Amino acid sequence: MATRRAENFAAHSNITVAVIATRNPSMGPELADIARATCVSDWKDLLSTDLDAIFFDTHNELQRPITIAALNAGKHVFTECPTRWTAAEGLLIVDKIETSASLEHCLSRARCAQSGHY
């Protein structure tokens, strides 16, 4: 799935993938090559960059911490999985969005799959 996502991003002339963060040391450089990007091993490295937005698709338990950290860093956040497990977590994310100039957008896997952009 990650390879297909990198190929889809690389196919759009109006999207620049600058950095790919991955925990998989063998997959990261391959994805970065496809997307014409650099690769880092820790997603936290993305927070101190001048990136406008962060797109991520990772394990569910990391969705909320990455979303909150990225919003705190002033990044726009695009994710594919649920970014919250409880109403309290959802309210925390809403508060972060409302008190910053950032946004969070959660894509639907079903919608992406139906459109062929998955």
C-alpha positions as CSV (number, residue, x, y, z in Angstrom):
1,M,0.0,0.0,0.0
2,A,2.8,2.4,0.8
3,T,4.4,1.9,-2.6
4,R,1.1,2.6,-4.4
5,R,0.6,5.8,-2.3
6,A,4.1,7.1,-3.1
7,E,3.4,6.4,-6.8
8,N,0.1,8.2,-6.7
9,F,1.6,11.3,-5.0
10,A,4.5,11.3,-7.5
11,A,2.1,11.2,-10.4
12,H,0.6,14.6,-9.4
13,S,2.5,17.6,-10.7
14,N,1.0,19.9,-8.1
15,I,2.1,17.8,-5.1
16,T,5.6,17.8,-3.8
17,V,6.6,15.0,-1.4
18,A,9.6,16.4,0.4
19,V,10.2,13.8,3.1
20,I,9.1,10.3,3.9
21,A,9.3,9.0,7.4
22,T,9.1,5.3,8.0
23,R,10.0,2.8,10.7
24,N,10.9,0.2,8.0
25,P,14.6,0.9,7.1
26,S,14.4,-1.2,3.9
27,M,11.1,0.4,2.6
28,G,11.9,4.0,3.4
29,P,14.6,4.6,0.8
30,E,12.6,2.8,-1.8
31,L,9.5,5.0,-1.2
32,A,11.6,8.1,-1.1
33,D,13.1,7.2,-4.5
34,I,9.6,6.7,-6.0
35,A,8.3,10.0,-4.6
36,R,11.6,11.8,-5.3
37,A,11.9,12.7,-1.6
38,T,14.3,12.3,1.2
39,C,13.8,9.7,3.9
40,V,14.0,9.9,7.7
41,S,13.4,7.1,10.3
42,D,11.4,9.1,12.8
43,W,8.2,11.0,12.2
44,K,9.1,13.5,14.8
45,D,11.8,14.8,12.5
46,L,9.0,16.2,10.3
47,L,7.8,18.5,13.0
48,S,10.8,20.8,12.8
49,T,10.8,21.2,9.0
50,D,9.2,23.9,6.9
51,L,6.7,21.5,5.5
52,D,3.2,22.9,5.1
53,A,1.4,19.7,5.6
54,I,1.9,16.1,6.8
55,F,0.1,13.1,5.3
56,F,0.3,9.9,7.3
57,D,-1.1,6.4,7.3
58,T,0.2,4.4,10.2
59,H,-0.9,2.1,12.9
60,N,-4.0,3.3,14.7
61,E,-2.4,3.8,18.1
62,L,0.0,6.4,16.5
63,Q,-2.8,8.4,14.7
64,R,-3.7,10.7,17.7
65,P,-0.2,11.4,18.9
66,I,1.1,12.3,15.4
67,T,-2.0,14.4,14.7
68,I,-1.6,16.4,18.0
69,A,2.1,16.8,17.6
70,A,1.8,18.0,14.0
71,L,-1.0,20.4,14.8
72,N,1.1,21.8,17.7
73,A,3.9,22.3,15.2
74,G,1.6,24.3,13.0
75,K,1.3,21.7,10.3
76,H,-1.8,20.8,8.3
77,V,-2.7,17.2,8.9
78,F,-4.1,14.7,6.4
79,T,-4.6,11.2,7.5
80,E,-6.5,8.1,6.4
81,C,-7.3,6.5,9.7
82,P,-9.3,7.6,12.7
83,T,-7.3,10.2,14.7
84,R,-9.2,9.7,17.9
85,W,-10.6,6.9,19.9
86,T,-12.7,8.8,22.4
87,A,-14.9,11.9,22.5
88,A,-12.3,13.5,24.8
89,E,-9.5,12.9,22.2
90,G,-11.8,14.3,19.5
91,L,-12.4,17.4,21.5
92,L,-8.7,17.8,22.1
93,I,-8.0,17.7,18.4
94,V,-10.9,20.1,17.6
95,D,-9.4,22.5,20.2
96,K,-6.0,22.3,18.6
97,I,-7.5,23.0,15.2
98,E,-9.6,25.9,16.4
99,T,-6.7,27.6,18.2
100,S,-4.3,27.3,15.2
101,A,-4.3,28.0,11.5
102,S,-4.0,24.3,10.8
103,L,-6.5,21.8,9.7
104,E,-7.0,18.1,10.0
105,H,-8.7,16.0,7.3
106,C,-9.4,12.4,7.7
107,L,-9.9,10.5,4.4
108,S,-12.2,7.6,4.1
109,R,-10.5,4.4,2.9
110,A,-13.7,3.3,1.2
111,R,-14.0,6.6,-0.7
112,C,-10.3,6.4,-1.8
113,A,-10.7,2.8,-2.9
114,Q,-13.8,3.5,-4.9
115,S,-12.2,6.4,-6.7
116,G,-9.1,4.4,-7.5
117,H,-6.7,6.7,-5.5
118,Y,-6.1,4.2,-2.7
